[in-house]
Amino acid sequence: MSLTSAARYLAAGFLSVTVVAAGTIAAQPAPSLAGLWDAVVVVNDVEVPFPFEIADTGSSLAGSFFNGERRITSTAATRSSNHVLFRFDQYATTLDATLVNSELRGEYRRARGGPLSFRAVRKAANVAAAASGAPAIGGTWVVQARSNKGETAWRFIVRQEGDRVDATILRVDGDTGTLSGSWRDGAFVLSHFSGARPLLLEVTPNSDGTLALSQNRQPPLLAAREAERASARVGTPTDPALHTRLKDAAEPLRFSFPNLDGQIVSNTDAQFQGKVVLVNISGSWCPNCHDEAPFLAALDKKYRGKGLEIVTLSFEEADQLADPVRLKAFIATYGLEYTVLLPGEPDQLNEKVPQAENLNAFPTTFLLGRDGRVRAVHAGFPSPGSGAFYTKAEQDITTQVERLLAEPARSR
């Protein structure tokens, strides 16, 4: 075959190579992956759709999940031809996928739990108009709880614009992240995946004005508007300020654990004397702790110079205690500059913090006065998807910090 004939043959698309000089050929560059993708992970045979975005500069890649308006972006990425691997060190997870006929296929590998099957196609440029006739469900609902924390009810918080809905289920330890979706075939179909908390939620209106909520195709839970009498038969959501308490409120809260350099840090150290101390129970594996971290970082920057010390007790799995790669990425992601300690593994929480009763929510925040005694406890932390409840959680903790800072120093 002559060179001219070969060039025509290549141009016709029968070979993925390009003539670059007389007598030589080179592989065509791999197609760009940049843009928005409609992605799906499979959890216990349930498909959970979510948006995923790839930034591709040609020399570097970055992949991003979303939690409402917040991005969760990869910390590293590698690509070889049609294969791509995104690393999310802040979650200790990877997304491993191959481009096959314009579809990304692979799996999302987690530190906690088995891998999730993954696939994605490019987001369609023209989206069909949503079905009309969606009922109005915007507002706050009380929903039956299936909880191992003693809860009888959760809140279902909905923002609606026409047929489109953003919502979240708020529990005592935090929420599900922002679920998004629309009305179709007699139900609202919502979903969420931010690299954590994969959830498909189907919301079906009942004839009596209540809702049936099915999570990942499980049996439905009843929900009633919080302002209506029907909500009384559903239950009462737990007050996060009353969920956890101290066995003896007259005793200072004690801690003595290693930091990431192996040095023991204790509540009796000079840096805490005469200070207001916020002791935060956390773990870098915990999605709701990721929701709380930006708030704590901002609180630290605003009040550290006025007498506030923040200490996080980060409960991690055994491999992370030995080499806290994920925790270090968590600290870097949110720019945390306050003290972080490593008390032990998550199931050792009550052993390591024995002064507390009903301590079972990650995160939990203890606020200590200048005398070292606990003045307030706040279980859990909501994401921005919880709207006014997120704002209230920030305001409540901030107000308590300011009140404690205004008090005179007391001897311990």
C-alpha positions in Angstrom: 0.0 0.0 0.0 1.3 3.5 -0.9 1.7 6.2 1.7 -1.1 8.2 0.0 -3.4 5.1 0.2 -2.4 4.6 3.8 -3.2 8.2 4.7 -6.7 7.8 3.1 -7.2 4.6 5.0 -6.3 6.2 8.3 -8.5 9.3 7.6 -11.4 7.0 7.1 -11.1 6.0 10.7 -10.1 2.3 10.3 -7.0 2.7 12.4 -6.5 5.0 15.4 -3.1 6.2 14.2 -1.9 9.4 12.5 0.8 9.9 9.8 3.3 12.3 11.4 6.2 12.0 8.9 7.1 10.1 5.8 7.2 6.4 6.7 6.3 6.9 10.4 3.0 6.7 12.3 2.0 7.7 15.9 -1.0 6.9 18.1 -3.7 9.5 18.2 -3.9 11.4 21.6 -6.4 9.9 24.0 -9.7 11.8 24.0 -10.3 14.5 26.5 -12.4 13.5 29.5 -13.2 17.1 30.6 -16.7 18.0 31.4 -19.7 16.9 33.4 -20.7 13.2 33.5 -23.9 11.5 34.5 -22.6 8.8 36.8 -24.0 5.8 38.7 -22.7 3.6 41.5 -24.4 0.3 42.4 -25.1 -0.3 46.1 -26.6 -3.7 47.0 -28.1 -4.0 43.4 -29.5 -0.4 43.7 -28.3 2.1 41.1 -27.6 5.5 42.6 -27.2 8.3 40.0 -25.1 11.4 40.7 -23.1 14.1 38.8 -19.3 13.8 38.4 -17.0 16.4 36.8 -13.6 16.0 35.3 -11.1 18.8 34.7 -8.6 17.8 32.0 -5.9 20.3 31.1 -4.0 17.8 28.9 -1.2 17.6 31.5 -3.3 16.9 34.6 -6.6 15.5 35.6 -8.9 16.1 38.6 -12.3 14.5 39.4 -15.0 16.0 41.6 -18.0 14.7 43.4 -20.6 17.1 44.7 -22.5 17.6 48.0 -24.9 20.3 47.0 -22.7 23.2 46.0 -19.6 21.8 47.7 -17.0 20.0 45.6 -15.0 17.0 46.8 -12.0 16.9 44.5 -9.4 14.2 43.9 -6.0 14.7 45.5 -4.2 12.9 42.6 -4.9 11.3 39.3 -3.1 9.2 36.7 -4.1 8.3 33.1 -2.8 5.8 30.7 -4.5 5.8 27.3 -8.2 5.2 28.1 -7.6 4.2 31.7 -7.9 6.7 34.5 -7.4 6.5 38.3 -8.6 9.2 40.7 -7.3 9.2 44.2 -9.3 10.8 47.0 -6.9 10.7 50.0 -9.3 12.6 52.2 -11.6 9.5 52.0 -8.8 6.9 51.4 -10.7 5.9 48.2 -10.0 5.5 44.5 -12.1 5.7 41.4 -10.7 3.4 38.8 -12.3 3.5 35.3 -11.7 2.8 31.7 -13.3 4.6 28.7 -15.1 2.1 26.6 -17.2 3.3 23.7 -17.6 6.8 25.2 -18.6 5.3 28.6 -16.5 5.3 31.7 -16.7 1.9 33.5 -14.9 0.7 36.6 -15.3 0.7 40.3 -15.0 3.0 43.3 -12.9 1.4 46.0 -13.5 2.3 49.6 -11.6 1.9 52.8 -14.7 1.0 54.7 -17.0 -1.4 52.7 -16.6 -3.3 49.5 -16.0 -1.7 46.1 -18.9 -0.1 44.2 -19.5 -0.7 40.5 -19.2 2.6 38.6 -20.2 3.8 35.2 -20.7 7.3 33.6 -21.7 8.9 30.3 -21.3 12.5 29.3 -24.0 14.7 30.5 -26.5 15.3 27.7 -26.5 18.8 26.2 -30.2 18.9 25.8 -32.2 17.5 28.7 -35.9 16.7 28.1 -38.4 18.8 30.0 -39.5 17.4 33.4 -42.9 15.9 33.7 -45.5 18.3 34.9 -48.0 18.0 37.8 -45.6 17.5 40.7 -47.3 18.1 44.1 -45.9 20.6 46.5 -43.7 19.0 49.2 -41.4 21.9 50.1 -40.8 22.4 53.8 -39.9 20.4 56.9 -41.3 16.9 57.6 -40.9 14.5 60.5 -40.1 11.0 59.4 -40.0 7.7 61.2 -36.5 6.7 62.3 -34.6 3.4 62.0 -31.9 4.2 64.4 -29.4 2.5 66.8 -29.0 5.8 68.7 -32.4 5.8 70.4 -34.1 8.2 68.0 -37.8 8.0 67.3 -37.9 10.4 64.3 -35.7 12.3 61.9 -36.4 15.4 59.8 -36.9 15.5 56.1 -36.0 19.0 54.8 -37.2 19.8 51.2 -36.5 22.7 48.9 -38.7 22.6 45.8 -38.7 24.6 42.5 -41.4 23.3 40.2 -40.7 19.6 39.6 -37.1 19.8 40.9 -36.3 19.0 44.5 -33.2 19.2 46.8 -33.6 17.5 50.1 -31.9 15.8 53.0 -32.7 13.6 55.9 -31.4 15.0 59.1 -30.6 12.6 62.0 -29.0 13.4 65.4 -25.5 12.7 64.0 -25.9 14.8 60.8 -27.7 14.4 57.5 -27.5 12.4 54.3 -26.0 15.2 52.2 -28.0 17.0 49.5 -30.3 14.6 47.6 -31.4 16.0 44.2 -34.0 14.8 41.7 -37.4 15.4 40.2 -41.0 14.2 39.9 -41.5 11.1 37.7 -44.2 8.5 37.4 -46.0 9.4 40.6 -43.0 9.9 42.9 -40.0 12.1 43.5 -36.8 10.2 42.8 -33.8 11.8 44.5 -30.2 10.6 44.9 -26.8 11.5 46.4 -23.2 10.4 46.2 -20.3 12.6 47.2 -17.8 9.8 47.4 -19.7 8.8 50.6 -23.3 8.2 51.6 -24.7 6.7 48.4 -28.5 7.0 48.6 -31.5 6.6 46.3 -34.6 8.1 47.9 -38.1 7.6 46.4 -40.7 9.9 47.9 -44.4 9.0 47.2 -47.2 11.2 48.3 -50.0 9.5 50.2 -53.7 10.5 49.8 -53.9 11.7 53.4 -51.1 14.3 52.9 -48.3 12.2 54.3 -45.3 10.9 52.4 -43.7 7.4 52.0 -39.9 7.5 51.9 -38.0 4.5 50.6 -34.2 4.5 51.0 -32.3 2.3 48.6 -35.5 0.4 47.9 -36.0 -0.6 51.5 -39.5 -0.6 53.1 -40.9 2.9 53.2 -41.0 5.2 56.2 -43.9 7.5 57.0 -43.4 11.3 57.0 -45.7 14.1 58.1 -45.4 17.8 57.9 -43.7 19.0 61.2 -46.3 21.7 61.7 -49.3 19.4 61.4 -50.8 17.2 64.1 -50.1 14.0 62.1 -46.4 14.4 62.9 -47.1 13.6 66.6 -47.8 10.0 65.7 -44.6 9.8 63.8 -42.3 10.8 66.7 -40.1 13.7 67.9 -36.7 14.3 66.5 -33.9 14.2 69.0 -32.5 17.5 70.2 -28.7 17.4 69.5 -28.1 19.6 72.5 -29.7 17.0 74.8 -28.5 13.7 73.3 -25.2 13.4 75.1 -24.3 14.5 78.6 -21.7 14.2 81.3 -22.0 11.6 84.1 -20.6 14.3 86.5 -20.9 17.8 85.2 -18.7 19.1 88.1 -15.7 17.2 86.9 -13.4 18.7 84.2 -13.4 16.7 80.9 -10.1 14.8 80.7 -8.1 13.8 77.7 -4.5 12.6 77.2 -3.7 11.2 73.8 -0.9 11.3 71.2 -0.9 13.8 68.4 0.3 12.9 64.8 3.9 13.3 65.9 3.4 10.8 68.8 3.6 13.4 71.5 1.1 13.1 74.3 -1.3 16.1 74.7 -3.4 16.4 77.8 -6.1 18.7 79.1 -3.8 19.7 81.9 -1.2 21.2 79.5 -0.4 24.9 79.7 -1.9 25.7 76.3 -5.4 24.9 77.7 -5.2 26.6 81.1 -7.6 29.5 81.4 -8.9 28.9 77.9 -12.3 28.0 76.4 -11.8 24.6 74.9 -13.9 22.9 72.2 -13.3 19.2 72.2 -14.5 17.6 69.0 -15.2 13.9 68.6 -14.4 13.0 65.0 -13.0 10.6 62.4 -11.7 11.2 58.9 -13.9 8.3 57.7 -17.0 10.1 58.9 -19.0 12.1 56.2 -20.7 14.3 58.8 -17.2 15.2 60.2 -16.3 16.4 56.7 -19.4 18.6 56.8 -18.3 20.1 60.2 -14.6 20.6 59.4 -14.9 23.9 57.4 -17.0 25.4 60.3 -14.4 24.4 62.9 -11.6 25.8 60.8 -13.3 29.1 60.5 -14.2 29.2 64.2 -10.6 28.5 65.1 -9.3 31.3 62.9 -11.8 33.8 64.3 -11.5 33.0 68.0 -8.1 31.4 68.7 -6.5 34.8 69.4 -9.4 35.6 71.9 -8.8 32.5 74.0 -10.4 29.5 72.2 -8.5 26.2 71.8 -10.0 23.5 69.6 -9.0 19.8 70.1 -10.2 17.1 67.8 -10.1 13.5 69.1 -10.0 11.6 65.8 -11.0 8.0 66.1 -9.4 6.0 63.2 -9.2 2.4 62.1 -6.1 0.4 63.1 -4.2 0.9 59.7 -4.9 4.7 59.9 -3.6 4.9 63.5 -0.4 3.2 62.3 -0.1 5.6 59.3 -2.8 8.3 59.3 -2.6 9.1 55.5 -6.3 9.8 55.3 -6.4 12.0 58.4 -3.4 14.0 57.1 -5.3 14.6 53.8 -8.4 15.5 55.8 -6.4 18.1 57.8 -4.9 19.5 54.6 -8.2 19.6 52.7 -9.9 21.8 55.2 -6.8 23.7 56.3 -7.1 22.7 60.0 -4.5 24.4 62.2 -5.8 23.3 65.6 -4.8 20.3 67.8 -5.6 16.8 66.4 -5.1 13.8 68.6 -5.4 10.0 67.9 -7.2 8.3 70.9 -8.0 4.9 69.2 -10.4 3.1 67.0 -14.1 4.1 66.5 -15.4 1.3 68.6 -13.2 2.4 71.5 -15.1 5.8 71.8 -16.8 5.1 75.1 -13.7 3.4 76.6 -11.6 6.4 75.7 -14.1 9.1 76.7 -15.7 7.4 79.8 -17.0 10.5 81.4 -19.8 10.9 78.8 -23.2 9.2 78.7 -25.0 8.3 75.4 -21.9 9.2 73.4 -22.6 7.5 70.1 -22.7 10.3 67.4 -19.8 11.2 65.1 -19.2 14.1 65.3 -19.9 15.3 68.9 -18.7 18.6 70.3 -18.0 19.4 73.9 -17.7 23.0 74.9 -15.6 23.6 78.1 -15.5 26.8 80.1 -12.2 28.3 81.3 -12.4 26.0 84.3 -12.3 22.9 82.1 -15.8 21.8 82.9 -18.3 20.9 80.1 -20.9 23.7 79.7 -22.6 22.4 76.5 -22.6 19.3 74.3 -23.8 19.3 70.6 -24.3 15.9 68.9 -23.8 15.6 65.2 -23.5 18.3 62.6 -25.6 19.0 59.5 -24.5 19.9 56.0 -25.6 23.0 54.2 -28.3 20.8 52.7 -30.2 21.1 56.0 -30.7 24.8 55.4 -31.9 26.6 58.5 -30.8 23.7 60.7 -27.3 24.0 59.4 -27.3 27.7 60.1 -28.7 27.2 63.6 -26.0 24.6 64.4 -23.3 27.1 63.5 -25.0 29.9 65.3 -25.6 27.9 68.5 -22.0 26.7 68.8 -20.7 30.2 67.9 -22.9 31.9 70.5 -21.9 29.4 73.2 -18.2 30.0 72.4 -18.7 33.8 72.6 -20.5 33.5 75.9 -17.8 31.3 77.4 -15.1 33.6 76.1 -16.8 36.5 77.8 -16.7 34.8 81.2 -13.7 35.5 83.6 -11.0 32.9 84.0 -11.6 30.5 86.9 -9.2 28.2 88.7 -9.3 24.5 87.7 
